[in-house]
């Protein structure tokens, strides 16, 4: 899970994921949207693919990138679980007369 958070630490990678929320895109389309070179994006795509946040599909010579929603859903579920556990601890502490 820490590798996913590391991948999300980059503003550029978060922008890529935000673009992919609405539709699948090619590297060229993403580069145009972000005004970033394709070579710069290559490193970001490698990180996003390594964490399974992004999946690719080749169509001839074109590679389409898409958001892997199942990984994002798993991440959100883990964060909600952590927050719920913390809230339970805090609520328990407020109701515990020994504290």
C-alpha positions as CSV (number, residue, x, y, z in Angstrom):
1,X,0.0,0.0,0.0
2,X,2.9,2.4,0.7
3,X,3.9,2.1,-3.0
4,X,0.5,3.4,-4.0
5,X,0.8,6.4,-1.6
6,X,4.2,7.0,-3.0
7,X,2.8,7.0,-6.5
8,X,0.1,9.5,-5.4
9,X,2.7,11.8,-3.9
10,X,3.5,13.3,-7.3
11,X,1.2,16.1,-8.5
12,X,1.8,15.1,-12.1
13,X,0.7,11.5,-11.4
14,X,-2.4,12.8,-9.6
15,X,-3.2,15.0,-12.6
16,X,-2.8,12.0,-14.9
17,X,-5.2,9.9,-12.8
18,X,-7.7,12.8,-12.7
19,X,-7.6,13.0,-16.5
20,X,-8.2,9.2,-16.7
21,X,-11.3,9.4,-14.5
22,X,-13.3,10.6,-17.4
23,X,-12.0,8.5,-20.3
24,X,-9.1,6.4,-21.6
25,X,-6.3,8.5,-23.2
26,X,-3.1,8.1,-25.1
27,X,0.2,9.4,-23.8
28,X,0.1,12.1,-26.5
29,X,-3.4,13.3,-25.3
30,X,-2.2,13.4,-21.7
31,X,1.0,15.2,-22.7
32,X,-1.0,17.8,-24.5
33,X,-3.5,18.3,-21.6
34,X,-0.6,18.7,-19.1
35,X,1.8,20.5,-21.3
36,X,4.4,17.9,-20.5
37,X,6.8,16.0,-22.7
38,X,6.1,12.3,-23.5
39,X,9.5,11.4,-22.2
40,X,8.7,13.0,-18.8
41,X,5.4,11.1,-18.8
42,X,7.1,7.8,-19.4
43,X,8.6,7.7,-15.9
44,X,5.3,8.6,-14.4
45,X,3.5,5.9,-16.4
46,X,6.0,3.3,-15.2
47,X,5.3,4.2,-11.5
48,X,1.5,4.2,-12.1
49,X,1.6,0.9,-14.0
50,X,3.9,-0.7,-11.3
51,X,1.3,0.1,-8.6
52,X,-1.6,-1.0,-10.9
53,X,-3.2,2.4,-10.7
54,X,-3.1,2.5,-14.5
55,X,-3.6,-0.2,-17.0
56,X,-2.7,-0.2,-20.7
57,X,-4.3,-1.6,-23.8
58,X,-2.4,-1.6,-27.1
59,X,-4.3,-1.0,-30.3
60,X,-1.9,-1.3,-33.2
61,X,0.8,1.2,-32.5
62,X,-1.3,3.2,-30.0
63,X,-1.3,2.5,-26.3
64,X,-4.4,3.6,-24.4
65,X,-4.1,4.3,-20.7
66,X,-7.0,3.8,-18.3
67,X,-7.6,4.2,-14.6
68,X,-7.7,0.9,-12.7
69,X,-10.7,1.6,-10.6
70,X,-10.5,-1.6,-8.5
71,X,-7.1,-0.5,-7.1
72,X,-8.5,3.0,-6.3
73,X,-11.5,1.4,-4.6
74,X,-9.3,-0.9,-2.5
75,X,-7.2,2.1,-1.5
76,X,-10.3,4.1,-0.5
77,X,-11.6,1.2,1.5
78,X,-8.3,0.8,3.3
79,X,-8.3,4.6,4.2
80,X,-11.9,4.5,5.4
81,X,-11.1,1.4,7.5
82,X,-8.2,3.3,9.1
83,X,-10.3,6.3,9.8
84,X,-13.1,4.2,11.2
85,X,-10.6,2.4,13.5
86,X,-9.3,5.7,14.7
87,X,-12.8,7.1,15.3
88,X,-13.7,4.0,17.3
89,X,-10.6,4.4,19.5
90,X,-11.4,8.1,20.1
91,X,-15.1,7.4,20.9
92,X,-14.1,4.6,23.2
93,X,-11.6,6.9,25.0
94,X,-14.3,9.6,25.5
95,X,-16.7,7.1,27.1
96,X,-14.1,5.4,29.3
97,X,-14.3,6.8,32.8
98,X,-10.8,5.5,33.6
99,X,-9.2,8.0,31.2
